């Protein structure tokens, strides 16, 4: 075997060994897949004194064991504005591939107008190792961008609509759950409501609701309005159209039910007793007999007492 062939065999053998080692190590790096979404905490329309919440989801391709996560902040101003509901150190349990982290941002009242930046580093550690020892190359960074100004900004996204079941005689509530994206309280400009019979063949009532309740800035909440249609026990369909700044944003259809009185909530004890006594003929007769016996007994006792004295 000449020297050239000998060298060739050495190179091939070395390449195979490297390939085997890399293949054996590959699952470790795959299982360590680590990312965040979205990679930012941002608000372009904040104001002094505002408070809002943002969520970043940590994702893992595989989670064969618990993962300790440490958060650290940079940015002289914004780092002091943020609190993490889960804490700056927490454990992602084994088997969890998606883990939401909730950041609460509170801007001090005296904060000057301006654009503020920073970052949060999210690092994965091995709980079984010593303090500060990184398990593998796990880490991500989310940028922090907050614009503090006095500019008014109003916008929202609609999450869902709802009409809860009611009892006969109750007002009918219309709820629109929305996320306030702006820095001022918001509500739908108008909600059009049409009520149909149980087969959705006949329209019974039609309303325009403009006095919906407000949802505060930077939060998700329910804007509620109500109407008082004369509808009786049964099932109905409601068609809802939600308008924002005069434009139709969402249309929905909801089925709801009207129950008899005290069909959804428990009747108060006093009311139940009164209904039991005076709600039936037997109850009235029994009550009358009892009252008569009490009156006669009282009169008889009074007469006997007077006779003893005399």
Residue frames relative to the residue before (quaternion, step in Angstrom):
aa qw qx qy qz dx dy dz
X 1.0000 0.0000 0.0000 0.0000 0.00 0.00 0.00
X 0.3396 -0.7598 0.5158 0.2032 3.59 -0.68 1.06
X 0.7030 -0.4874 0.3241 0.4040 3.55 -1.31 0.31
X 0.6287 0.5521 -0.3386 0.4305 3.60 1.02 -0.79
X 0.6711 0.4841 -0.2959 0.4771 3.55 0.95 -0.92
X 0.6321 0.5450 -0.3289 0.4418 3.55 1.03 -0.81
X 0.6561 0.4997 -0.3017 0.4783 3.58 0.96 -0.88
X 0.6310 0.5451 -0.3334 0.4400 3.57 0.99 -0.85
X 0.6630 0.5004 -0.3042 0.4665 3.58 0.93 -0.87
X 0.6263 0.5317 -0.3401 0.4576 3.59 1.02 -0.75
X 0.6648 0.5083 -0.3028 0.4561 3.61 0.91 -0.92
X 0.6618 0.5049 -0.3088 0.4602 3.57 0.94 -0.90
X 0.6501 0.5184 -0.3143 0.4580 3.57 0.95 -0.86
X 0.6558 0.5103 -0.3074 0.4637 3.57 0.96 -0.90
X 0.6490 0.5180 -0.3171 0.4582 3.58 0.98 -0.83
X 0.6490 0.5122 -0.3223 0.4611 3.57 1.01 -0.78
X 0.6377 0.5278 -0.3270 0.4560 3.58 0.99 -0.81
X 0.6508 0.5098 -0.3066 0.4717 3.60 0.96 -0.88
X 0.6521 0.5199 -0.3169 0.4517 3.56 0.98 -0.87
X 0.6504 0.5157 -0.3142 0.4608 3.57 0.97 -0.87
X 0.6543 0.5057 -0.3138 0.4665 3.57 0.95 -0.89
X 0.6635 0.5037 -0.3061 0.4608 3.59 0.91 -0.90
X 0.6503 0.5105 -0.3207 0.4621 3.57 0.99 -0.84
X 0.6631 0.5099 -0.3053 0.4552 3.57 0.99 -0.80
X 0.6981 0.4561 -0.2711 0.4808 3.57 1.08 -0.69
X 0.5001 0.7035 -0.4149 0.2877 3.62 1.15 -0.52
X 0.6650 0.5117 -0.3426 0.4226 3.65 0.78 -0.85
X 0.6022 0.5632 -0.3711 0.4271 3.60 1.08 -0.62
X 0.7007 0.4580 -0.2797 0.4701 3.56 0.94 -0.90
X 0.6167 0.5402 -0.3471 0.4553 3.60 1.08 -0.69
X 0.6797 0.4897 -0.2946 0.4598 3.54 0.95 -0.93
X 0.6663 0.4990 -0.3037 0.4634 3.54 1.23 -0.42
X 0.3081 0.7734 -0.5084 0.2203 3.63 1.22 0.15
X 0.0162 0.8225 -0.5538 0.1288 3.57 -0.64 1.17
X 0.1886 0.7857 -0.5732 0.1365 3.57 -0.85 0.95
X 0.2740 -0.7437 0.5847 0.1732 3.55 -1.33 0.15
X 0.0044 -0.7877 0.6159 -0.0120 3.56 -1.19 0.61
X 0.5298 -0.3440 -0.7632 0.1358 1.53 -1.39 2.09
X 0.5193 -0.6616 0.4376 0.3180 3.63 -1.15 0.40
X 0.6993 0.4119 -0.2967 0.5033 3.58 0.91 0.85
X 0.1912 -0.6846 0.6819 0.1724 3.50 -1.44 0.29
X 0.1018 0.8432 -0.5032 0.1596 3.54 -0.27 1.27
X 0.1184 0.7444 -0.6550 0.0535 3.53 -1.24 0.66
X 0.1990 -0.8226 0.5278 0.0714 3.56 -0.49 1.22
X 0.7617 0.3314 -0.1768 0.5279 3.59 1.26 -0.12
X 0.2705 0.7742 -0.5265 0.2241 3.59 0.95 0.83
X 0.1584 -0.7673 0.6120 0.1079 3.54 -1.32 0.22
X 0.6526 -0.5166 0.3587 0.4226 3.63 -1.14 0.45
X 0.7838 0.2824 -0.2383 0.4991 3.57 -0.84 1.02
X 0.5137 0.6574 -0.4169 0.3606 3.59 1.25 -0.16
X 0.0910 -0.7588 0.6414 0.0675 3.54 -1.27 0.53
X 0.1040 0.7925 -0.5925 0.1000 3.56 -0.87 0.93
X 0.3371 -0.7416 0.5546 0.1699 3.55 -1.30 0.40
X 0.0551 -0.7686 0.6365 0.0337 3.52 -1.12 0.77
X 0.2242 -0.7769 0.5774 0.1126 3.58 -1.12 0.68
X 0.0874 -0.7523 0.6519 0.0379 3.53 -1.01 0.95
X 0.2307 -0.7845 0.5644 0.1131 3.57 -0.81 1.01
X 0.2669 -0.7391 0.6020 0.1416 3.55 -0.86 1.07
X 0.0987 -0.8057 0.5833 0.0297 3.57 -0.82 0.99
X 0.0982 -0.7636 0.6360 0.0523 3.54 -1.17 0.75
X 0.4837 -0.6509 0.4899 0.3199 3.59 -1.00 0.74
X 0.7723 -0.0168 0.0262 0.6345 3.54 1.06 -0.84
X 0.1420 -0.7900 0.5929 0.0657 3.57 -1.14 0.60
X 0.0303 -0.8603 0.5088 0.0114 3.61 0.48 1.17
X 0.7986 0.0659 -0.0455 0.5965 3.60 1.22 -0.33
X 0.6983 -0.4349 0.3415 0.4546 3.57 -1.31 0.14
X 0.1461 -0.7743 0.6106 0.0795 3.54 -1.16 0.70
X 0.2615 -0.7507 0.5877 0.1504 3.56 -0.77 1.05
X 0.1290 -0.7987 0.5866 0.0366 3.57 -0.88 0.97
X 0.1120 -0.7798 0.6145 0.0412 3.54 -0.98 0.93
X 0.1726 -0.7788 0.5977 0.0798 3.57 -0.96 0.95
X 0.0109 0.7754 -0.6314 0.0062 3.55 -1.04 0.81
X 0.2716 -0.7931 0.5351 0.1049 3.55 -0.99 0.91
X 0.0978 -0.7516 0.6474 0.0800 3.54 -1.27 0.57
X 0.5533 0.5467 -0.4632 0.4247 3.54 -1.18 0.61
X 0.4174 -0.7705 0.4178 0.2399 3.55 -0.22 1.30
X 0.7427 0.3952 -0.2266 0.4908 3.61 0.93 -0.83
X 0.7547 0.4419 -0.2454 0.4182 3.55 0.53 -1.20
X 0.5831 0.6008 -0.3848 0.3886 3.61 1.08 -0.58
X 0.6934 0.4585 -0.2735 0.4838 3.58 1.16 -0.54
X 0.6154 0.5694 -0.3377 0.4279 3.59 1.26 -0.17
X 0.7269 0.4811 -0.2177 0.4390 3.58 1.18 -0.55
X 0.0774 -0.7511 0.6549 0.0314 3.52 -1.06 0.93
X 0.2676 -0.7537 0.5820 0.1470 3.57 -1.06 0.80
X 0.4553 -0.7102 0.4634 0.2712 3.59 -0.63 1.10
X 0.7064 0.4462 -0.2602 0.4839 3.59 1.01 -0.77
X 0.5338 -0.5970 0.4186 0.4283 3.59 1.27 -0.27
X 0.5895 -0.5938 0.4143 0.3581 3.57 -1.24 0.36
X 0.7414 0.2170 -0.1642 0.6134 3.58 1.33 -0.21
X 0.1737 0.7825 -0.5794 0.1476 3.57 -0.76 1.00
X 0.4156 -0.6942 0.5351 0.2429 3.54 -1.32 0.30
X 0.2338 -0.7147 0.6402 0.1570 3.55 -1.01 0.88
X 0.4002 -0.7585 0.4526 0.2443 3.62 -0.44 1.16
X 0.6482 -0.5134 0.4136 0.3810 3.51 -1.27 0.52
X 0.7931 0.2990 -0.2363 0.4752 3.55 -0.99 0.87
X 0.5945 0.5635 -0.3672 0.4407 3.61 1.27 -0.14
X 0.1497 -0.8177 0.5525 0.0601 3.58 -0.55 1.15
X 0.7648 0.1891 -0.1430 0.5991 3.58 1.25 -0.30
X 0.0236 0.8113 -0.5777 0.0865 3.57 -0.66 1.15
X 0.2367 -0.7945 0.5409 0.1422 3.65 -0.42 1.15
X 0.1472 -0.7587 0.6310 0.0678 3.56 -1.07 0.86
X 0.2233 -0.8149 0.5292 0.0778 3.56 -0.71 1.13
X 0.1367 -0.7952 0.5902 0.0239 3.54 -0.69 1.20
X 0.1451 -0.7772 0.6089 0.0647 3.58 -0.81 1.03
X 0.1253 -0.8055 0.5788 0.0234 3.56 -0.59 1.21
X 0.0085 -0.7873 0.6157 -0.0324 3.58 -0.77 1.08
X 0.2192 -0.7946 0.5580 0.0957 3.56 -0.54 1.21
X 0.4646 -0.6930 0.4680 0.2912 3.63 -0.67 1.02
X 0.6066 -0.6062 0.3871 0.3387 3.54 -1.08 0.80
X 0.7304 0.4428 -0.2393 0.4618 3.59 1.02 -0.77
X 0.3803 0.7512 -0.4734 0.2588 3.63 1.23 0.14
X 0.4056 -0.7070 0.5173 0.2610 3.63 -0.79 0.95
X 0.5836 -0.5550 0.4507 0.3851 3.54 -1.22 0.47
X 0.4075 0.6997 -0.5212 0.2698 3.55 -1.09 0.74
X 0.5161 -0.6185 0.5031 0.3131 3.53 -1.40 0.07
X 0.0889 -0.8156 0.5717 -0.0050 3.56 -0.71 1.13
X 0.0876 -0.8064 0.5848 0.0037 3.54 -0.98 0.96
X 0.1299 0.7603 -0.6316 0.0785 3.51 -1.31 0.45
X 0.2779 -0.7457 0.5739 0.1935 3.54 -1.25 -0.37
X 0.1852 -0.7324 0.6374 0.1518 3.52 -1.32 0.37
X 0.2319 -0.7648 0.5913 0.1083 3.53 -0.78 1.13
X 0.1358 -0.7866 0.6016 0.0297 3.56 -0.82 1.08
X 0.0009 0.8353 -0.5439 0.0801 3.56 -0.34 1.29
X 0.3028 -0.7540 0.5599 0.1623 3.56 -0.98 0.91
X 0.0958 -0.7965 0.5969 0.0120 3.58 -0.86 1.03
X 0.4593 -0.6511 0.5234 0.3020 3.55 -1.28 0.33
X 0.3962 -0.7438 0.4786 0.2465 3.65 -0.50 1.11
X 0.6602 0.5233 -0.3158 0.4365 3.59 1.15 -0.54
X 0.6591 0.4834 -0.3153 0.4822 3.58 1.23 -0.26
X 0.6865 -0.5007 0.3457 0.3981 3.51 -1.33 0.20
X 0.7081 -0.4520 0.3326 0.4286 3.52 -1.33 0.24
X 0.8349 0.2235 -0.1713 0.4729 3.53 -0.90 0.96
X 0.5735 0.5841 -0.3973 0.4148 3.61 1.20 -0.06
X 0.3201 -0.7687 0.5255 0.1746 3.55 -0.59 1.15
X 0.4949 -0.6725 0.4601 0.3019 3.58 -0.85 0.95
X 0.7367 -0.1610 0.1634 0.6361 3.54 0.77 -1.10
X 0.6936 -0.4616 0.3224 0.4494 3.56 -1.26 -0.12
X 0.2337 0.7726 -0.5487 0.2176 3.61 0.44 1.24
X 0.4139 0.7077 -0.5060 0.2681 3.54 -0.75 0.94
X 0.0137 0.7748 -0.6319 0.0152 3.54 -1.24 0.53
X 0.2324 -0.7672 0.5828 0.1334 3.54 -1.23 0.44
X 0.1720 -0.7635 0.6164 0.0864 3.54 -1.00 0.93
X 0.3690 -0.7315 0.5330 0.2113 3.54 -0.86 0.96
X 0.2266 -0.7488 0.6092 0.1300 3.56 -1.15 0.69
X 0.0799 0.7876 -0.6029 0.0986 3.57 -0.71 1.12
X 0.0819 0.8027 -0.5798 0.1135 3.56 -0.51 1.20
X 0.1540 -0.7730 0.6116 0.0691 3.55 -0.82 1.04
X 0.1311 -0.7950 0.5911 0.0355 3.59 -0.60 1.18
X 0.2090 0.7761 -0.5637 0.1906 3.58 -0.59 1.16
X 0.4807 -0.6433 0.5046 0.3171 3.54 -1.34 0.04
X 0.3961 0.7234 -0.4734 0.3093 3.58 1.25 0.29
X 0.3593 -0.7317 0.5379 0.2152 3.58 -0.83 0.96
X 0.0350 0.7813 -0.6203 0.0601 3.51 -0.96 0.96
X 0.0379 -0.8170 0.5741 -0.0387 3.57 -0.70 1.10
X 0.3063 0.7193 -0.5799 0.2289 3.55 -0.76 1.09
X 0.0137 0.7986 -0.6017 -0.0021 3.58 -1.18 0.46
X 0.2815 -0.7107 0.6158 0.1911 3.52 -1.38 0.37
X 0.3641 -0.7332 0.5347 0.2096 3.57 -0.96 0.88
X 0.2773 -0.7750 0.5523 0.1320 3.56 -0.81 1.06
X 0.7734 -0.2150 0.1808 0.5682 3.60 0.84 -0.96
X 0.2858 -0.7081 0.6056 0.2240 3.54 -1.35 0.12
X 0.0621 -0.8117 0.5807 -0.0042 3.55 -1.18 0.52
X 0.0277 -0.7377 0.6735 0.0380 3.52 -1.23 0.69
X 0.2491 -0.7949 0.5305 0.1569 3.63 -0.34 1.14
X 0.5898 -0.5424 0.4564 0.3868 3.56 -1.25 0.43
X 0.1598 -0.7921 0.5858 0.0624 3.57 -1.15 0.66
X 0.4377 -0.6181 0.5597 0.3362 3.51 -1.39 0.02
X 0.6464 -0.5205 0.3884 0.4005 3.54 -1.20 0.51
X 0.7736 0.3063 -0.2511 0.4946 3.56 -0.80 1.05
X 0.5794 0.5730 -0.3824 0.4356 3.58 1.21 -0.26
X 0.5110 -0.5830 0.5053 0.3790 3.60 -1.23 0.35
X 0.4043 -0.6978 0.5398 0.2412 3.56 -1.14 0.65
X 0.2031 -0.8065 0.5489 0.0845 3.58 -0.58 1.19
X 0.1638 -0.7565 0.6286 0.0755 3.53 -1.08 0.87
X 0.0751 -0.8216 0.5651 0.0053 3.58 -0.61 1.13
X 0.0794 -0.7628 0.6407 0.0356 3.55 -1.04 0.88
X 0.1963 -0.7789 0.5874 0.0988 3.58 -0.48 1.21
X 0.0604 0.8129 -0.5715 0.0942 3.54 -0.69 1.11
X 0.3550 -0.6877 0.5892 0.2322 3.53 -1.31 0.43
X 0.2955 -0.7630 0.5532 0.1563 3.55 -0.64 1.16
X 0.1830 -0.8142 0.5473 0.0647 3.58 -0.47 1.22
X 0.6784 0.5143 -0.2776 0.4452 3.57 1.26 -0.30
X 0.5531 -0.6175 0.4592 0.3193 3.53 -1.35 -0.15
X 0.6665 0.4104 -0.3141 0.5373 3.56 1.23 0.49
X 0.5945 -0.5531 0.4180 0.4074 3.65 -1.09 0.49
X 0.0861 -0.8098 0.5802 0.0120 3.58 -0.97 0.85
X 0.0234 0.7520 -0.6587 -0.0057 3.50 -1.41 0.32
X 0.6171 -0.5152 0.4061 0.4347 3.61 -1.16 0.28
X 0.4920 -0.6580 0.4754 0.3146 3.57 -1.02 0.73
X 0.7898 -0.0828 0.0623 0.6046 3.57 1.18 -0.58
X 0.1106 -0.7511 0.6449 0.0878 3.54 -1.17 0.64
X 0.1978 -0.7723 0.5961 0.0950 3.57 -0.67 1.14
X 0.0624 -0.8105 0.5821 -0.0199 3.56 -0.76 1.10
X 0.0062 -0.7725 0.6348 -0.0159 3.55 -0.93 0.97
X 0.1962 -0.7918 0.5738 0.0728 3.56 -0.81 1.07
X 0.1167 -0.7976 0.5917 0.0134 3.55 -0.86 1.08
X 0.5988 -0.5576 0.4301 0.3815 3.54 -1.28 0.37
X 0.7475 -0.4469 0.2610 0.4164 3.58 -1.32 0.22
X 0.7124 0.4267 -0.2554 0.4952 3.61 1.13 -0.54
X 0.3689 -0.7491 0.4603 0.3016 3.55 1.35 -0.06
X 0.4495 0.6755 -0.4574 0.3638 3.55 0.94 0.97
X 0.7885 0.2073 -0.1039 0.5696 3.60 1.16 -0.51
X 0.3130 -0.7382 0.5672 0.1881 3.56 -0.82 1.02
X 0.2577 -0.8096 0.5169 0.1047 3.56 -0.72 1.12
X 0.8088 -0.0064 0.0539 0.5856 3.59 0.90 -0.92
X 0.0980 -0.7682 0.6295 0.0633 3.54 -1.30 0.47
X 0.0037 0.8096 -0.5845 0.0531 3.61 -0.84 1.00
X 0.1943 -0.6984 0.6690 0.1642 3.51 -1.38 0.44
X 0.1204 -0.8043 0.5809 0.0331 3.58 -0.54 1.20
X 0.0334 -0.8266 0.5611 -0.0281 3.59 -0.60 1.15
X 0.6691 0.4901 -0.3078 0.4663 3.61 1.23 -0.14
X 0.1311 0.8056 -0.5581 0.1497 3.58 0.85 0.99
X 0.5168 -0.6310 0.4741 0.3318 3.59 -1.15 0.56
X 0.5091 -0.6678 0.4664 0.2779 3.59 -1.25 0.54
X 0.2484 -0.7063 0.6388 0.1772 3.53 -1.36 0.45
X 0.4752 -0.7144 0.4449 0.2566 3.57 -0.81 1.07
X 0.6781 -0.5234 0.3326 0.3944 3.62 -1.22 0.46
X 0.8769 0.1643 -0.1281 0.4332 3.51 -1.29 0.69
X 0.6732 0.4488 -0.3186 0.4939 3.62 1.12 0.36
X 0.4024 -0.6531 0.5697 0.2949 3.53 -1.36 0.19
X 0.1604 0.7885 -0.5764 0.1425 3.56 -0.91 0.90
X 0.5145 -0.6485 0.4767 0.2958 3.52 -1.34 0.13
X 0.2179 -0.7371 0.6299 0.1115 3.52 -0.89 1.04
X 0.0996 -0.8423 0.5292 -0.0226 3.57 -0.57 1.22
X 0.0028 0.7509 -0.6605 -0.0008 3.51 -1.15 0.80
X 0.1685 -0.8038 0.5633 0.0902 3.59 -1.20 0.30
X 0.1184 -0.7463 0.6508 0.0743 3.52 -1.34 0.51
X 0.2959 -0.7604 0.5533 0.1676 3.60 -1.23 0.33
X 0.0203 0.8164 -0.5757 0.0408 3.60 0.35 1.18
X 0.4297 -0.6719 0.5346 0.2796 3.57 -1.18 0.56
X 0.2258 0.7649 -0.5632 0.2160 3.54 0.21 1.32
X 0.3530 -0.7599 0.5239 0.1534 3.52 -1.10 0.81
X 0.7551 -0.3763 0.2727 0.4625 3.55 -1.33 0.06
X 0.5038 0.6252 -0.4776 0.3567 3.56 -0.87 1.00
X 0.5205 -0.6129 0.4916 0.3343 3.53 -1.35 -0.14
X 0.0821 -0.8014 0.5923 -0.0093 3.54 -1.07 0.85
X 0.3372 -0.6824 0.6013 0.2428 3.51 -1.41 0.23
X 0.1239 -0.7672 0.6241 0.0807 3.56 -1.12 0.74
X 0.1741 -0.7444 0.6363 0.1035 3.56 -0.97 0.92
X 0.0910 -0.8140 0.5736 -0.0062 3.57 -0.74 1.11
X 0.0412 -0.7579 0.6507 0.0233 3.54 -1.03 0.89
X 0.1622 -0.7989 0.5765 0.0556 3.58 -0.72 1.14
X 0.1541 -0.8030 0.5745 0.0372 3.56 -0.81 1.09
X 0.1082 -0.7605 0.6380 0.0527 3.54 -1.13 0.82
X 0.8272 -0.0644 -0.0208 0.5578 3.55 -0.62 1.20
X 0.7399 -0.4425 0.2191 0.4570 3.55 0.99 0.89
X 0.6717 0.4751 -0.3015 0.4819 3.61 1.23 -0.15
X 0.5076 -0.6462 0.4794 0.3081 3.56 -1.03 0.83
X 0.1460 -0.8193 0.5535 0.0324 3.56 -0.72 1.16
X 0.8137 -0.0153 0.0545 0.5785 3.58 0.98 -0.79
X 0.0994 -0.7586 0.6403 0.0680 3.54 -1.15 0.75
X 0.0259 0.8090 -0.5833 0.0677 3.56 -0.92 0.88
X 0.1908 -0.7526 0.6170 0.1283 3.55 -1.30 0.42
X 0.0382 -0.8149 0.5762 -0.0495 3.58 -0.73 1.13
X 0.2743 -0.7311 0.6013 0.1694 3.56 -1.09 0.79
X 0.0320 0.7944 -0.6052 0.0391 3.57 -0.91 0.91
X 0.3117 -0.7625 0.5480 0.1450 3.55 -1.28 0.39
X 0.2552 -0.7273 0.6185 0.1525 3.54 -1.20 0.72
X 0.1949 -0.8022 0.5600 0.0697 3.56 -0.67 1.17
X 0.5976 -0.5305 0.4340 0.4160 3.62 -1.21 0.29
X 0.6789 -0.4717 0.3657 0.4276 3.55 -1.30 0.35
X 0.8307 0.1146 -0.1648 0.5192 3.53 -1.00 1.01
X 0.4231 0.7097 -0.4647 0.3184 3.56 1.15 0.52
X 0.7398 0.3634 -0.2149 0.5238 3.58 1.19 -0.47
X 0.7806 0.2071 -0.1279 0.5757 3.58 1.02 -0.70
X 0.5716 -0.6170 0.4224 0.3380 3.53 -1.14 0.66
X 0.4764 -0.6678 0.4986 0.2802 3.52 -1.04 0.85
X 0.5033 -0.6400 0.4763 0.3321 3.65 -0.92 0.81
X 0.6214 -0.5850 0.3697 0.3674 3.57 -1.08 0.79
X 0.6631 0.5059 -0.3167 0.4517 3.60 0.83 -0.94
X 0.6568 0.5047 -0.3064 0.4691 3.56 0.96 -0.92
X 0.6485 0.5253 -0.3207 0.4479 3.58 0.98 -0.86
X 0.6528 0.5081 -0.3126 0.4669 3.60 1.00 -0.84
X 0.6513 0.5148 -0.3151 0.4599 3.58 0.93 -0.91
X 0.6668 0.4932 -0.3070 0.4667 3.58 0.94 -0.90
X 0.6441 0.5287 -0.3255 0.4469 3.58 1.03 -0.78
X 0.6957 0.4731 -0.2714 0.4675 3.58 1.04 -0.85
X 0.8216 0.2683 -0.1127 0.4903 3.55 0.73 -1.09
X 0.5716 0.6290 -0.3778 0.3674 3.59 1.25 -0.11
X 0.7716 0.2528 -0.1624 0.5607 3.61 1.24 -0.27
X 0.6206 -0.5438 0.4089 0.3898 3.59 -1.24 0.42
X 0.6382 0.5265 -0.3317 0.4533 3.59 0.95 -0.83
X 0.6506 0.5243 -0.3171 0.4485 3.57 0.96 -0.86
X 0.6530 0.5059 -0.3141 0.4679 3.58 0.98 -0.83
X 0.6490 0.5131 -0.3219 0.4603 3.62 0.96 -0.84
X 0.6604 0.5031 -0.3093 0.4638 3.60 0.88 -0.92
X 0.6568 0.5061 -0.3133 0.4629 3.57 0.93 -0.88
X 0.6543 0.5160 -0.3165 0.4533 3.60 0.96 -0.86
X 0.6447 0.5164 -0.3208 0.4635 3.59 0.97 -0.85
X 0.6590 0.5096 -0.3126 0.4563 3.59 0.91 -0.87
X 0.6526 0.5050 -0.3165 0.4679 3.57 0.93 -0.87
X 0.6429 0.5250 -0.3215 0.4558 3.59 0.97 -0.85
X 0.6530 0.5136 -0.3095 0.4626 3.59 0.93 -0.87
X 0.6511 0.5099 -0.3176 0.4639 3.58 0.97 -0.83
X 0.6666 0.4972 -0.3074 0.4626 3.60 0.92 -0.90
X 0.6682 0.4960 -0.3050 0.4631 3.61 0.88 -0.96
X 0.6495 0.5167 -0.3170 0.4590 3.61 0.96 -0.84
X 0.6497 0.5149 -0.3171 0.4607 3.55 0.98 -0.81
X 0.6626 0.4938 -0.3063 0.4726 3.59 0.92 -0.90
X 0.6495 0.5208 -0.3169 0.4544 3.61 0.94 -0.90
X 0.6583 0.5037 -0.3097 0.4658 3.58 0.94 -0.87
X 0.6413 0.5227 -0.3247 0.4584 3.60 1.02 -0.77
X 0.6570 0.5081 -0.3132 0.4606 3.61 0.96 -0.88
X 0.6593 0.5101 -0.3074 0.4590 3.58 0.91 -0.91
X 0.6417 0.5206 -0.3235 0.4611 3.58 1.00 -0.73
X 0.6546 0.4985 -0.3098 0.4765 3.62 0.98 -0.79
X 0.6530 0.5185 -0.3222 0.4483 3.59 1.00 -0.80
X 0.6268 0.5284 -0.3391 0.4615 3.62 1.00 -0.69
X 0.6540 0.5187 -0.3167 0.4505 3.60 0.94 -0.78
X 0.7131 0.4298 -0.2594 0.4893 3.54 1.00 -0.80
